[in-house]
Amino acid sequence: MLTLRKFYQENYPTDDMGSKINLTTFVCLMDCLHRGGNVYIIIGVEDSLIRERLFQHLADMLGTNYNYVYNLWMQVDKELYQAI
């Protein structure tokens, strides 16, 4: 299964922060978003550019747009997302 670190290091090889990203999956990231958890704990680094890149890839994997994933993170319209 594709980990956040592997994806990031393959796509952004010049970013040294990639080696600090946790060995967790996009499934775990999505679960964290649905639970309203702290995504930076799941990612392993508190870097907004890395988070944005991972959110964008998650959106691509889901066949949706970045705003969908971002809004999950921000818990916009919680009732809508709790029904999913």
C-alpha positions in Angstrom: 0.0 0.0 0.0 1.3 3.5 -0.8 2.5 5.4 2.2 2.5 9.1 2.6 6.3 9.1 2.8 6.8 7.0 -0.3 4.4 9.1 -2.4 6.0 12.3 -1.2 9.6 11.2 -1.7 8.9 9.9 -5.2 7.1 13.1 -6.2 9.2 15.7 -4.3 12.6 14.1 -4.1 14.4 17.4 -3.4 12.4 18.1 -0.3 14.4 16.8 2.6 11.4 16.9 4.9 10.0 13.9 3.0 12.1 11.5 5.2 10.4 12.8 8.3 6.9 11.9 7.1 5.3 9.0 8.9 5.0 5.6 7.3 1.2 5.7 7.3 -1.2 5.4 4.4 -3.7 7.7 2.6 -6.5 5.4 4.1 -5.3 6.5 7.6 -5.2 10.1 6.5 -8.7 9.9 5.2 -9.9 8.2 8.4 -8.2 11.0 10.5 -10.1 13.6 8.4 -13.4 11.8 9.0 -12.8 11.6 12.7 -11.7 15.2 13.0 -8.3 14.2 14.2 -5.0 16.1 14.0 -3.7 15.4 10.5 -0.2 16.7 11.4 0.1 13.8 13.9 -0.8 11.4 11.1 1.6 13.1 8.6 4.4 13.4 11.1 5.5 16.9 10.2 3.8 20.3 10.7 4.4 21.7 7.3 1.5 23.3 5.4 3.0 22.7 2.0 3.5 19.0 2.6 -0.1 18.8 4.0 -1.4 20.6 0.9 0.4 18.2 -1.4 -0.8 15.2 0.4 -4.4 16.6 0.5 -4.2 17.2 -3.3 -3.0 13.6 -3.9 -5.8 12.3 -1.7 -8.3 14.3 -3.6 -6.9 12.9 -6.9 -7.2 9.4 -5.5 -10.8 10.0 -4.6 -11.6 11.6 -7.9 -12.6 14.9 -6.3 -11.0 18.3 -5.8 -8.7 19.7 -3.1 -11.6 21.7 -1.5 -13.4 18.5 -0.6 -10.5 17.2 1.4 -9.7 20.6 2.8 -13.3 21.1 4.0 -13.2 17.6 5.7 -10.2 18.9 7.6 -11.9 22.1 8.5 -15.1 20.1 9.4 -17.3 22.2 7.2 -20.9 21.0 7.3 -20.1 18.2 9.8 -23.5 16.6 9.3 -22.8 16.0 5.6 -19.5 14.3 6.2 -20.7 12.3 9.2 -23.3 10.7 6.9 -20.6 9.4 4.6 
